[in-house]
Amino acid sequence: MSKDLQFDPATIRELAQILRDSDLTEIELVDNDIRVKLVRQISVAPMAMPMAAPIVMPAAGAPAAVAAAPVAAAGVDDADHPGAVTSPMVGVAYLSSEPTAAPFVTVGSKVAQGQTLLLIEAMKTYNQIKAPRAGTVTRILVESGTPVEFGEPLMIVE
């Protein structure tokens, strides 16, 4: 670094602007014994408790056991299920292409191998998560707009 580098308020404001404009989360400058580190915190909606399965409300007149079925099966470790479709990355899961669009699949949907099941947004890129095999979607384990981790089960396709 240059010996004449100054860390005055204008320089710090300029660095903060660079941080915002470049979508970086931190910048650090060191000049001899002087160190300036700017960190931008990006707020992400906090996850409540880990979700086992979304609760499905029965249609009017449907038996109450239909709503209890997904919750009752939640005790099984979904990641070990042979039909589990797991997240290949960390990101935010979306069940449809846009908020007002119909979901790609619903519980009971028949899917073909390679069919798009959902999207995961990672680093402002939407990644299609495709069915690894043909089958029927028996459970959807995430809600649209929720953060997901690498290896987290997203759906069960049997």
MIKE-653199 format. One record per atom (N, C-alpha, C): residue number from 1; residue in one letter; x, y, z. Coordinates in Angstrom, 1 decimal, decimal comma. Last residue first. Layout:
# residues N
REC  resi  resn      c1      c2      c3
REC   NUM     a       X       Y       Z
...
***
This chain:
# residues 158
REC  resi  resn      c1      c2      c3
REC   158     e   -40,8   -41,1    -5,1
REC   158     e   -40,8   -42,6    -5,1
REC   158     e   -41,3   -43,1    -6,4
REC   157     v   -39,2   -38,4    -3,9
REC   157     v   -39,7   -38,9    -5,1
REC   157     v   -39,6   -40,4    -5,1
REC   156     i   -39,2   -35,9    -1,6
REC   156     i   -39,1   -37,4    -1,7
REC   156     i   -39,9   -37,7    -3,0
REC   155     m   -37,2   -33,0    -1,2
REC   155     m   -38,4   -33,7    -1,7
REC   155     m   -38,1   -35,2    -1,6
REC   154     l   -34,9   -32,1     0,2
REC   154     l   -35,9   -31,2    -0,3
REC   154     l   -37,2   -31,8    -0,6
REC   153     p   -32,5   -32,6     2,6
REC   153     p   -33,5   -33,2     1,8
REC   153     p   -34,6   -32,2     1,4
REC   152     e   -29,3   -31,1     2,4
REC   152     e   -30,6   -31,1     3,0
REC   152     e   -31,6   -31,7     2,1
REC   151     g   -26,9   -30,8     1,0
REC   151     g   -27,3   -32,1     1,5
REC   151     g   -28,6   -32,2     2,2
REC   150     f   -26,5   -27,5     2,0
REC   150     f   -26,0   -28,6     1,2
REC   150     f   -26,4   -29,9     1,8
REC   149     e   -29,5   -25,9     3,1
REC   149     e   -28,1   -26,3     3,3
REC   149     e   -27,7   -27,4     2,3
REC   148     v   -31,8   -23,2     2,4
REC   148     v   -31,5   -24,7     2,5
REC   148     v   -30,0   -24,8     2,5
REC   147     p   -34,2   -20,8     3,3
REC   147     p   -32,8   -21,2     3,1
REC   147     p   -32,7   -22,7     3,2
REC   146     t   -37,4   -20,4     1,6
REC   146     t   -36,6   -20,8     2,8
REC   146     t   -35,2   -21,1     2,4
REC   145     g   -39,0   -20,1    -0,6
REC   145     g   -38,4   -18,9     0,0
REC   145     g   -37,6   -19,2     1,2
REC   144     s   -41,4   -22,6     0,0
REC   144     s   -40,8   -21,7    -1,0
REC   144     s   -40,2   -20,4    -0,2
REC   143     e   -40,4   -25,1     2,2
REC   143     e   -41,3   -24,1     1,8
REC   143     e   -40,6   -23,2     0,9
REC   142     v   -39,6   -28,6     2,0
REC   142     v   -39,2   -27,2     2,1
REC   142     v   -40,4   -26,4     1,7
REC   141     l   -40,4   -31,2     1,4
REC   141     l   -39,9   -31,0     2,7
REC   141     l   -39,5   -29,5     3,0
REC   140     i   -43,0   -32,9     0,0
REC   140     i   -42,2   -31,7    -0,2
REC   140     i   -41,7   -31,2     1,1
REC   139     r   -43,6   -36,3    -0,9
REC   139     r   -43,4   -35,3     0,2
REC   139     r   -42,6   -34,1    -0,4
REC   138     t   -43,9   -37,6    -3,2
REC   138     t   -44,7   -38,1    -2,1
REC   138     t   -44,7   -37,0    -0,9
REC   137     v   -44,0   -37,5    -6,6
REC   137     v   -43,6   -36,7    -5,4
REC   137     v   -44,5   -37,1    -4,3
REC   136     t   -43,2   -40,4    -8,3
REC   136     t   -44,3   -39,6    -7,8
REC   136     t   -43,7   -38,8    -6,6
REC   135     g   -40,9   -40,8   -11,1
REC   135     g   -41,7   -41,3   -10,0
REC   135     g   -42,8   -40,3    -9,6
REC   134     a   -37,6   -41,0   -12,5
REC   134     a   -39,1   -40,8   -12,7
REC   134     a   -39,8   -41,4   -11,4
REC   133     r   -34,9   -39,3   -11,0
REC   133     r   -35,5   -40,5   -11,5
REC   133     r   -37,0   -40,2   -11,7
REC   132     p   -34,0   -36,8   -10,2
REC   132     p   -33,0   -37,8   -10,5
REC   132     p   -33,6   -39,1   -11,1
REC   131     a   -35,4   -33,8   -11,2
REC   131     a   -35,7   -35,1   -10,7
REC   131     a   -34,6   -36,1   -11,1
REC   130     k   -33,4   -30,9   -10,7
REC   130     k   -34,2   -31,8   -11,5
REC   130     k   -34,4   -33,1   -10,8
REC   129     i   -33,3   -27,6    -9,9
REC   129     i   -33,0   -28,9    -9,3
REC   129     i   -34,0   -29,9   -10,0
REC   128     q   -31,7   -24,9   -11,4
REC   128     q   -32,8   -25,9   -11,5
REC   128     q   -32,4   -27,2   -10,8
REC   127     n   -30,7   -22,0    -9,9
REC   127     n   -30,3   -23,3   -10,3
REC   127     n   -31,5   -24,3   -10,3
REC   126     y   -30,2   -18,6   -10,4
REC   126     y   -31,3   -19,6   -10,1
REC   126     y   -30,9   -21,0   -10,7
REC   125     t   -28,0   -16,5    -8,8
REC   125     t   -28,2   -17,4    -9,9
REC   125     t   -29,3   -18,4    -9,5
REC   124     k   -27,2   -15,1    -6,6
REC   124     k   -28,1   -14,4    -7,6
REC   124     k   -28,2   -15,2    -8,9
REC   123     m   -26,1   -17,1    -5,0
REC   123     m   -25,2   -16,0    -5,5
REC   123     m   -25,9   -15,4    -6,7
REC   122     a   -28,6   -19,2    -5,6
REC   122     a   -27,3   -19,1    -4,9
REC   122     a   -26,5   -18,1    -5,7
REC   121     e   -31,7   -20,6    -5,4
REC   121     e   -31,0   -19,3    -5,7
REC   121     e   -29,7   -19,3    -4,9
REC   120     i   -33,1   -23,3    -6,8
REC   120     i   -32,3   -22,9    -5,6
REC   120     i   -31,5   -21,7    -6,1
REC   119     l   -36,3   -24,5    -7,8
REC   119     l   -35,1   -23,7    -8,0
REC   119     l   -34,4   -23,5    -6,7
REC   118     l   -37,7   -27,8    -8,5
REC   118     l   -37,7   -26,5    -7,8
REC   118     l   -36,4   -25,8    -8,2
REC   117     l   -37,9   -29,8   -10,5
REC   117     l   -38,7   -29,9    -9,3
REC   117     l   -38,8   -28,6    -8,5
REC   116     t   -37,8   -30,4   -13,9
REC   116     t   -37,5   -29,4   -12,9
REC   116     t   -38,5   -29,6   -11,7
REC   115     q   -36,9   -33,7   -15,0
REC   115     q   -38,0   -32,7   -14,9
REC   115     q   -37,6   -31,7   -13,7
REC   114     g   -35,2   -35,9   -14,9
REC   114     g   -34,7   -34,6   -15,5
REC   114     g   -35,7   -33,5   -15,5
REC   113     q   -37,7   -38,3   -15,2
REC   113     q   -36,3   -38,0   -14,9
REC   113     q   -35,9   -36,8   -15,6
REC   112     a   -41,0   -37,0   -14,5
REC   112     a   -40,1   -37,7   -15,4
REC   112     a   -38,6   -37,4   -14,9
REC   111     v   -43,5   -37,3   -12,0
REC   111     v   -42,4   -36,6   -12,6
REC   111     v   -41,6   -37,5   -13,5
REC   110     k   -46,7   -36,7   -10,8
REC   110     k   -45,9   -37,7   -11,5
REC   110     k   -44,8   -36,9   -12,2
REC   109     s   -47,7   -35,3    -7,7
REC   109     s   -47,3   -35,1    -9,1
REC   109     s   -46,4   -36,3    -9,6
REC   108     g   -48,0   -35,7    -5,0
REC   108     g   -48,8   -36,5    -5,9
REC   108     g   -48,5   -36,3    -7,3
REC   107     v   -47,4   -32,4    -4,1
REC   107     v   -47,5   -33,7    -3,6
REC   107     v   -48,4   -34,5    -4,5
REC   106     t   -46,3   -30,6    -7,1
REC   106     t   -47,0   -30,7    -5,9
REC   106     t   -47,0   -32,1    -5,4
REC   105     v   -44,0   -28,7    -9,0
REC   105     v   -44,6   -29,9    -8,7
REC   105     v   -45,4   -29,7    -7,4
REC   104     f   -43,7   -25,9    -9,5
REC   104     f   -43,3   -26,9   -10,5
REC   104     f   -43,9   -28,2   -10,3
REC   103     p   -46,6   -23,9    -8,6
REC   103     p   -45,4   -24,6    -8,3
REC   103     p   -45,0   -25,6    -9,4
REC   102     a   -47,7   -21,1   -10,6
REC   102     a   -47,9   -22,4   -10,0
REC   102     a   -46,6   -23,1    -9,7
REC   101     a   -46,7   -17,7    -9,9
REC   101     a   -46,8   -18,9   -10,7
REC   101     a   -47,1   -20,1    -9,9
REC   100     t   -46,1   -15,6    -8,2
REC   100     t   -47,5   -15,8    -8,6
REC   100     t   -47,7   -17,0    -9,5
REC    99     p   -43,3   -15,7    -7,8
REC    99     p   -44,2   -15,8    -6,7
REC    99     p   -45,7   -16,1    -7,1
REC    98     e   -41,8   -18,0   -10,2
REC    98     e   -42,1   -16,6    -9,7
REC    98     e   -43,2   -16,7    -8,7
REC    97     s   -41,4   -20,7   -10,4
REC    97     s   -40,5   -19,8   -11,2
REC    97     s   -40,7   -18,3   -10,8
REC    96     s   -41,6   -22,4    -7,3
REC    96     s   -42,1   -22,0    -8,5
REC    96     s   -41,2   -21,0    -9,2
REC    95     l   -40,3   -23,0    -5,0
REC    95     l   -41,0   -24,1    -5,5
REC    95     l   -41,7   -23,7    -6,9
REC    94     y   -37,0   -22,3    -4,0
REC    94     y   -38,2   -21,7    -4,6
REC    94     y   -39,0   -22,8    -5,3
REC    93     a   -34,5   -21,9    -1,5
REC    93     a   -35,4   -22,8    -2,4
REC    93     a   -36,6   -22,1    -2,8
REC    92     v   -31,4   -20,5    -1,4
REC    92     v   -32,8   -20,3    -1,1
REC    92     v   -33,6   -21,1    -2,0
REC    91     g   -28,4   -22,3    -0,4
REC    91     g   -29,1   -21,2    -1,1
REC    91     g   -30,5   -21,1    -0,6
REC    90     v   -25,9   -24,6    -1,0
REC    90     v   -26,5   -23,7    -0,1
REC    90     v   -27,2   -22,6    -0,8
REC    89     m   -26,4   -27,6    -3,0
REC    89     m   -25,8   -26,3    -2,7
REC    89     m   -26,5   -25,6    -1,6
REC    88     p   -28,0   -29,7    -3,7
REC    88     p   -26,6   -29,8    -4,1
REC    88     p   -25,8   -28,6    -3,7
REC    87     s   -30,4   -31,2    -1,6
REC    87     s   -29,8   -29,9    -2,1
REC    87     s   -28,4   -30,1    -2,5
REC    86     t   -31,8   -34,3    -2,6
REC    86     t   -31,2   -33,4    -1,6
REC    86     t   -30,6   -32,2    -2,3
REC    85     v   -34,5   -36,3    -2,6
REC    85     v   -33,8   -35,3    -3,5
REC    85     v   -33,2   -34,3    -2,6
REC    84     a   -35,0   -39,6    -1,6
REC    84     a   -34,8   -38,2    -1,2
REC    84     a   -34,0   -37,5    -2,3
REC    83     g   -35,6   -42,2    -1,9
REC    83     g   -36,2   -41,3    -2,9
REC    83     g   -35,9   -39,9    -2,6
REC    82     p   -34,5   -43,5     0,3
REC    82     p   -33,9   -43,8    -1,0
REC    82     p   -34,5   -42,9    -2,1
REC    81     h   -33,7   -41,5     3,1
REC    81     h   -34,8   -42,1     2,3
REC    81     h   -34,2   -42,3     0,9
REC    80     d   -31,9   -40,1     4,6
REC    80     d   -31,6   -41,5     4,3
REC    80     d   -32,6   -42,2     3,4
REC    79     a   -33,2   -37,6     4,9
REC    79     a   -32,0   -37,6     4,2
REC    79     a   -31,6   -39,1     3,8
REC    78     d   -35,3   -38,1     6,7
REC    78     d   -35,6   -38,0     5,3
REC    78     d   -34,3   -38,0     4,4
REC    77     d   -35,7   -40,2     9,2
REC    77     d   -34,7   -39,3     8,7
REC    77     d   -34,8   -39,3     7,2
REC    76     v   -39,0   -40,1    10,5
REC    76     v   -38,0   -40,8     9,7
REC    76     v   -37,0   -39,8     9,2
REC    75     g   -40,9   -38,2    11,4
REC    75     g   -40,0   -38,8    12,3
REC    75     g   -38,8   -39,6    11,7
REC    74     a   -42,7   -37,6     9,4
REC    74     a   -41,5   -36,7     9,6
REC    74     a   -40,5   -37,3    10,6
REC    73     a   -45,0   -39,0     9,2
REC    73     a   -43,8   -39,6     8,5
REC    73     a   -42,6   -38,7     8,8
REC    72     a   -46,8   -37,2    10,4
REC    72     a   -46,4   -38,5    11,1
REC    72     a   -45,2   -39,1    10,5
REC    71     v   -46,9   -35,2     8,5
REC    71     v   -46,3   -34,9     9,8
REC    71     v   -45,9   -36,2    10,5
REC    70     p   -48,3   -36,4     6,4
REC    70     p   -47,0   -35,9     6,2
REC    70     p   -46,2   -35,7     7,5
REC    69     a   -50,8   -37,3     7,8
REC    69     a   -49,9   -38,2     7,2
REC    69     a   -48,5   -37,6     7,0
REC    68     a   -52,6   -35,3     8,7
REC    68     a   -51,6   -35,8     9,6
REC    68     a   -50,6   -36,7     9,0
REC    67     a   -54,2   -34,8     6,5
REC    67     a   -53,3   -33,7     7,0
REC    67     a   -52,2   -34,3     7,9
REC    66     v   -55,6   -37,2     6,4
REC    66     v   -54,8   -36,8     5,2
REC    66     v   -53,8   -35,7     5,7
REC    65     a   -57,2   -37,4     8,7
REC    65     a   -55,9   -38,2     8,6
REC    65     a   -55,1   -37,8     7,4
REC    64     a   -59,5   -35,9     8,3
REC    64     a   -58,4   -35,3     9,0
REC    64     a   -57,1   -36,1     8,9
REC    63     p   -60,9   -36,2     5,0
REC    63     p   -60,7   -36,7     6,3
REC    63     p   -59,5   -36,1     6,9
REC    62     a   -62,6   -33,3     3,5
REC    62     a   -61,6   -34,4     3,4
REC    62     a   -61,3   -34,9     4,8
REC    61     g   -64,2   -31,2     3,8
REC    61     g   -64,8   -32,5     3,7
REC    61     g   -63,8   -33,6     3,6
REC    60     a   -62,0   -29,0     2,2
REC    60     a   -63,3   -29,1     3,0
REC    60     a   -63,9   -30,5     2,7
REC    59     a   -58,7   -30,4     2,3
REC    59     a   -59,8   -29,7     1,6
REC    59     a   -61,0   -29,9     2,4
REC    58     p   -56,3   -30,1     5,0
REC    58     p   -57,2   -30,9     4,1
REC    58     p   -58,2   -30,0     3,5
REC    57     m   -53,1   -28,6     4,8
REC    57     m   -54,4   -28,5     5,3
REC    57     m   -55,4   -29,3     4,4
REC    56     v   -50,0   -29,8     5,6
REC    56     v   -50,9   -29,7     4,5
REC    56     v   -52,3   -29,7     5,1
REC    55     i   -47,0   -28,5     6,7
REC    55     i   -48,3   -29,0     7,1
REC    55     i   -49,3   -28,8     6,0
REC    54     p   -43,8   -29,7     5,6
REC    54     p   -44,8   -28,7     5,6
REC    54     p   -46,2   -29,3     6,0
REC    53     a   -41,5   -31,3     7,7
REC    53     a   -42,4   -31,4     6,6
REC    53     a   -43,4   -30,3     6,7
REC    52     a   -39,4   -30,3     9,4
REC    52     a   -39,5   -31,7     9,0
REC    52     a   -40,3   -31,9     7,7
REC    51     m   -37,3   -27,6     9,7
REC    51     m   -38,6   -28,1     9,2
REC    51     m   -38,5   -29,6     8,9
REC    50     p   -35,9   -26,3    12,6
REC    50     p   -35,7   -27,0    11,4
REC    50     p   -37,0   -27,7    11,0
REC    49     m   -37,5   -23,2    13,6
REC    49     m   -37,0   -24,6    13,9
REC    49     m   -36,8   -25,3    12,6
REC    48     a   -36,8   -20,6    11,6
REC    48     a   -37,3   -21,0    12,9
REC    48     a   -36,7   -22,3    13,3
REC    47     m   -34,3   -18,6    10,1
REC    47     m   -35,1   -19,9    10,1
REC    47     m   -35,5   -20,2    11,5
REC    46     p   -34,5   -15,2     9,3
REC    46     p   -34,1   -16,3    10,2
REC    46     p   -35,0   -17,5    10,0
REC    45     a   -33,7   -13,9     6,2
REC    45     a   -34,8   -14,2     7,1
REC    45     a   -34,4   -15,4     8,0
REC    44     v   -30,7   -12,1     6,3
REC    44     v   -31,4   -13,2     5,7
REC    44     v   -32,5   -13,6     6,7
REC    43     s   -28,9    -9,2     5,7
REC    43     s   -29,9    -9,9     6,6
REC    43     s   -30,6   -10,9     5,7
REC    42     i   -25,6    -8,7     5,5
REC    42     i   -26,7    -9,0     4,7
REC    42     i   -27,7    -9,8     5,5
REC    41     q   -23,3    -6,4     6,6
REC    41     q   -24,1    -7,5     7,0
REC    41     q   -25,4    -7,6     6,1
REC    40     r   -20,2    -5,5     5,6
REC    40     r   -21,6    -5,2     5,3
REC    40     r   -22,4    -6,5     5,7
REC    39     v   -17,3    -4,1     6,9
REC    39     v   -18,1    -5,3     6,7
REC    39     v   -19,6    -4,9     6,6
REC    38     l   -14,2    -2,8     6,6
REC    38     l   -15,6    -2,5     6,4
REC    38     l   -16,3    -3,8     6,1
REC    37     k   -11,3    -2,1     8,3
REC    37     k   -12,1    -3,2     7,8
REC    37     k   -13,5    -2,8     7,7
REC    36     v    -8,1    -0,9     8,4
REC    36     v    -9,5    -0,5     8,3
REC    36     v   -10,2    -1,7     7,6
REC    35     r    -5,2    -0,3    10,2
REC    35     r    -6,0    -1,3     9,6
REC    35     r    -7,5    -0,8     9,6
REC    34     i    -1,9     0,7    10,5
REC    34     i    -3,3     1,1    10,4
REC    34     i    -4,1     0,1     9,6
REC    33     d     0,8     0,2    10,4
REC    33     d     0,0    -0,2    11,6
REC    33     d    -1,4     0,2    11,6
REC    32     n     0,8    -0,2     7,0
REC    32     n     1,7    -0,2     8,2
REC    32     n     0,9    -0,7     9,4
REC    31     d    -2,3    -0,5     6,1
REC    31     d    -1,2     0,4     5,8
REC    31     d    -0,3     0,5     7,0
REC    30     v    -4,9    -2,4     4,8
REC    30     v    -3,8    -2,3     5,9
REC    30     v    -2,7    -1,5     5,3
REC    29     l    -8,3    -2,9     4,4
REC    29     l    -7,1    -2,2     4,0
REC    29     l    -6,2    -2,2     5,1
REC    28     e   -11,0    -4,9     3,4
REC    28     e   -10,0    -4,7     4,5
REC    28     e    -8,8    -4,0     3,8
REC    27     i   -14,4    -5,4     3,0
REC    27     i   -13,2    -4,9     2,4
REC    27     i   -12,3    -4,6     3,6
REC    26     e   -17,3    -7,6     2,5
REC    26     e   -16,3    -6,9     3,3
REC    26     e   -15,1    -6,5     2,5
REC    25     t   -19,1    -8,3     0,6
REC    25     t   -19,6    -8,2     2,0
REC    25     t   -18,5    -7,6     2,9
REC    24     l   -20,0    -6,9    -2,6
REC    24     l   -19,0    -7,5    -1,7
REC    24     l   -19,6    -7,4    -0,3
REC    23     d   -21,4    -5,5    -4,5
REC    23     d   -22,0    -6,7    -3,8
REC    23     d   -21,1    -7,5    -3,0
REC    22     s   -20,3    -3,2    -5,5
REC    22     s   -19,8    -4,5    -6,0
REC    22     s   -20,4    -5,7    -5,4
REC    21     d   -21,7    -1,1    -4,2
REC    21     d   -21,8    -1,3    -5,7
REC    21     d   -21,3    -2,6    -6,2
REC    20     r   -21,0    -1,5    -1,5
REC    20     r   -22,4    -1,6    -1,9
REC    20     r   -22,4    -1,9    -3,4
REC    19     l   -18,2    -1,1    -1,6
REC    19     l   -18,7    -2,3    -1,0
REC    19     l   -20,1    -2,5    -1,5
REC    18     i   -18,0     1,5    -2,7
REC    18     i   -17,5     0,3    -3,5
REC    18     i   -18,1    -1,0    -2,9
REC    17     q   -19,1     2,8    -0,4
REC    17     q   -19,8     2,8    -1,7
REC    17     q   -19,3     1,7    -2,6
REC    16     a   -17,1     2,3     1,4
REC    16     a   -18,4     1,8     1,7
REC    16     a   -19,2     1,8     0,4
REC    15     l   -15,0     3,8     0,2
REC    15     l   -14,9     2,3     0,3
REC    15     l   -16,3     1,7     0,6
REC    14     e   -16,1     6,3     0,6
REC    14     e   -15,8     5,8    -0,8
REC    14     e   -15,7     4,3    -0,8
REC    13     r   -16,1     6,5     3,4
REC    13     r   -17,4     6,6     2,6
REC    13     r   -17,2     6,0     1,2
REC    12     i   -13,3     6,4     3,7
REC    12     i   -14,2     5,4     4,3
REC    12     i   -15,5     5,3     3,6
REC    11     t   -12,6     8,8     2,6
REC    11     t   -12,1     7,6     2,0
REC    11     t   -12,9     6,4     2,5
REC    10     a   -14,0    10,6     4,2
REC    10     a   -14,3    10,6     2,8
REC    10     a   -13,8     9,3     2,2
REC     9     p   -12,7    10,3     6,8
REC     9     p   -14,1     9,9     6,6
REC     9     p   -14,5     9,8     5,1
REC     8     d    -9,4     8,9     6,1
REC     8     d   -10,3    10,0     6,5
REC     8     d   -11,7     9,5     6,2
REC     7     f    -6,9     7,4     5,9
REC     7     f    -8,2     6,8     6,3
REC     7     f    -9,1     7,9     6,9
REC     6     q    -4,6     7,7     3,3
REC     6     q    -5,2     8,3     4,5
REC     6     q    -6,6     7,6     4,7
REC     5     l    -1,5     6,8     2,1
REC     5     l    -2,9     6,4     2,2
REC     5     l    -3,5     7,0     3,5
REC     4     d     1,2     7,2     1,6
REC     4     d     0,4     8,4     1,8
REC     4     d    -1,1     8,1     1,9
REC     3     k     2,4     4,8     1,1
REC     3     k     2,6     5,4     2,4
REC     3     k     1,7     6,6     2,6
REC     2     s     0,3     2,3    -0,5
REC     2     s     1,0     3,6    -0,5
REC     2     s     1,2     4,1     0,9
REC     1     m     0,8    -1,2     0,0
REC     1     m     0,0     0,0     0,0
REC     1     m     0,9     1,2     0,0
***
